Every structure is written in C-alpha cells, then in structure tokens.
C-alpha cells in the first residue's frame, strides 16, 4: 500500500550527478515504495535542480533504520562544527 507521505523543502546546495556538479534547489522527501532499494518502503530523497529540469537530480533510498542513523550522524557532525565555531551564520550563495 502506498503511504502518500511526502514533503518538499527549498534549499541551496550542490550535488554530483552523472555528468557534472549542479545546484540543488529543492529536496523531495517521501516514505513510500522505493524504485530500487530492496525494502517494501523506504525514505526516499530526491535532490533536484528545478531550474534545469528532472534530469538534474540525485536520488537516495534508505531503510528507516539507515535514515535515522544518518539524521543522528548529521546532527552529531553539526554539533561538533558548531562547538568549534565552524558554522557560518550567513553565507552568500552565488
């Protein structure tokens, strides 16, 4: 059964696609049937450049356990970076 659980977030970053690096402008996050992962359901994240179209995307499919571990690891790394005063509070995007 499809969960229909999905959200989008606008963001700015970079991703390496098959051909080159591109600007990430949005992340589409869902928990539903994956296209390739061997699980019945997975956390699916598509990092996309909506300006350049659907060909500019990087897709990730993770088990719920792997997604939770990734979130915890991201939080731990950011906390260490913040404690070391490495987090930039404002950054110009070009």
C-alpha positions in Angstrom: 0.0 0.0 0.0 1.3 3.5 -0.9 1.8 5.7 2.1 1.5 9.0 0.2 3.8 10.6 2.8 5.8 13.3 1.0 7.2 16.8 1.7 9.3 19.3 -0.2 11.9 21.7 1.1 13.5 24.6 -0.8 17.2 24.7 -0.2 20.5 25.7 -1.8 23.4 23.2 -2.1 25.4 21.2 -4.6 25.2 17.6 -5.9 27.3 15.5 -8.2 25.2 13.9 -10.9 26.2 11.5 -13.6 27.8 14.2 -15.8 28.7 17.1 -13.5 28.0 19.1 -10.4 24.8 21.1 -10.3 22.9 23.4 -7.9 20.4 21.7 -5.6 17.4 23.9 -5.2 14.9 21.5 -3.6 14.7 18.2 -1.8 11.7 16.0 -2.2 11.4 13.7 0.8 9.0 10.7 1.0 8.4 7.5 2.8 6.9 5.1 0.2 7.7 2.3 -2.2 11.3 2.7 -3.4 12.3 2.3 -7.1 15.4 0.3 -6.4 16.0 -0.4 -2.7 15.1 -3.9 -1.6 12.7 -2.7 1.1 8.9 -2.6 0.9 9.0 1.0 2.0 12.0 3.4 2.2 12.8 7.0 3.0 13.4 8.5 -0.5 15.2 11.8 -1.0 15.5 13.4 -4.4 17.9 16.4 -4.5 16.8 18.4 -7.6 17.6 21.5 -9.6 14.1 22.6 -10.6 15.5 25.2 -12.9 17.4 22.6 -15.1 14.6 20.0 -15.0 14.1 16.4 -13.9 17.3 15.2 -15.4 19.3 17.1 -12.8 18.6 15.1 -9.7 20.3 12.7 -7.3 18.1 10.1 -5.7 18.7 8.3 -2.4 16.6 5.5 -0.9 17.3 4.4 2.7 15.8 2.0 5.1 14.1 3.7 8.1 16.9 2.5 10.3 19.6 3.8 8.0 17.7 7.2 7.6 17.6 7.5 11.4 21.3 6.8 11.7 22.0 9.3 9.0 20.0 12.0 10.8 21.8 11.3 14.1 25.2 11.4 12.4 24.3 14.7 10.6 23.2 16.2 14.0 26.4 15.0 15.7 28.7 16.5 13.0 26.8 19.8 13.0 27.0 20.0 16.8 30.8 19.4 16.7 31.2 22.0 13.9 29.1 24.5 16.0 31.1 23.8 19.1 34.3 24.5 17.2 32.8 27.8 15.9 33.0 26.5 12.3 29.3 27.1 11.4 28.8 30.2 9.3 25.7 32.1 10.3 25.2 33.7 7.0 26.6 32.7 3.6 26.2 34.3 0.2 25.1 31.9 -2.5 26.3 32.6 -6.0 
